[in-house]
Amino acid sequence: MSQRAVRHPVVIRFGRLGDTILLQPLLHKLRHRYGGACRLVSLGDCSRVLYEGNEDVAEVRHFDSQYGALWLNPQRLRTALSLRELRESPFYICEPDVRTRTKVRPMLALAGIPAEHCVFIEDTPLYEAEHWVDWLMRFADETPLAFRDALCPDRAWPCAPHLEPTAAELDEAGQWLAHHDMYGRPLVLLQPSNKRTMRWNGVRKREDDDKSWPVERWAALCTAILDHMPEARVVLCGSAAEAAYLATIGKAAGHANVITPREGLPLGQLRALLHIAHSMVSVDTGPAHLAAAVGCPLVVLFGNRWPSMWTPRSATGSAVHAIGGLPDVPRIDHIGLDEVAQAWRQLPPRPAPMARRPLQQALRA
C-alpha cells in the first residue's frame, strides 16, 4: 500500500484578532487530514504573533490592508503572486463576507489556483444559532475535487481554540511584572475597548458603539474587584492607540493598584499575562477569545451579537461567563455593574490539571 501524500493546506481568512483565534481548531483538523501543517494567508501581524511556531501552521503570509484594487495594494499583490508556488495545495477559503470575497477571488485568479483545488465556506450553510467554531469545523470536512483521497480521520476533534504563549512572551511578561513590582500578585485583566472604540478624532460616542460600557462603571468595577481581593492588581488592557482612553478609566478609579500601561499591551505580552492571570473581564472582542484560548477564567459582555454564535470557548475547561447579547440585551451599556461584579466573584479558578509554565526564569539577572 502506497503511503498517503503529505500536503500543506492553504487557509485564507481576512479577519481580525478574534476571527483569527477561532481558526485554530480548523487548522488543527486540517493538519491531521492532510498530514502537513497549514499555510495561513491573513490580515495583519496578529496572525504571525499567534501562530508563528505553532505545530498546526507551517507559515503565515499576511498583509496590512485588504482595501483598494489588487494592483494598487503592493502587499496584497505580492501575497497573491506568492500563492503561485502553492498551486498544488488544497485551498480553504474561510471568508464569508461578500466584500472581502471580492478581494480573495482576484488573488486566486492571479495566482492561477485551479477551481478544483478550492472550497469556499460560503458554500457551507451556517445553521441557525450555530457557533462560529462549529461552522468552521464542518467546513474542514469539505474536500476540494482534486483531493478526494484526503479522508477525515474518524475521531473526536477539539472544538475550542488552544493557544499557549511562547517562552519569549513569558520571559517578557515576567520582566514587565518585576519592573512594575507586580510579580507574584494576583492579576485581574480588564478589556474595556474593542475595534470600534477609537476613531481618527478620539473615542467614538457611546451611542454609536453597542460594545461601549461607561467609564464610570469600569472604574467602579476596578474598585469592587480590589475590595474583594485587596492584594490584586487590576491591569487595563488595550492597544497603544487606546492608552489615553484606558487612562481615563484609571483616573476615574483613583486607586494605586489599577495599572494602565502607557503604551498599551502588545499581543504577545497580553497572551503571556492571560496565561498567569487570575481572571479577565472583557467586552466581546478579540482579547476575550484569547483569554479563553489560553485558559484564563473570563466574564465577557455582549451587545448586539448572539452569544450562541460568539461566546469564547476554552479548550482547557476554564470558566467563560457570558452576559447580555441578543435577543434580550442589544447594548452593553444595558448591563449593570452589580451583575458583572457578581459574575466575576463567582468565577471558579482555573482547572487544577492545567499546567502553567513558570515565569521564574524571566527574573534571572
Buried (B, 14 or more C-beta within 10 A) or exposed (E): EEEEEEBBBBBBBBBBBBBBBBBBBBBBBBBBBBBBBBBBBBBBEBBBBBBEEBEBBBEBBBBEEBEEEBEEBEEBBEBBEBBEEBBEBBBBBBBBBEEBBEBBBBBBEBBEBEEEBBBBBBEBEBEEEBBBBBBBBBBBEBBBEBBEEBEBEEEEBBBBBBBBBBEEBBBBBBBBBBEEEBBEBBBBBBBBBBEBBBEEEEBBEBEEBBBBBBBEBBBBBBBBBBEEBEEBBBBBBBBEEBBBBBBBBBEBBEBEBBBBBEEBBBBBBBBBBBBBBBBBBBBBBBBBBBBBBBBBBBBBBBBBBBBBBBBBBBBBBBBBBBBBBBEEBBBBBEBEBEEBBBBBEEBEEBEEEBEEBEBEEBEEE
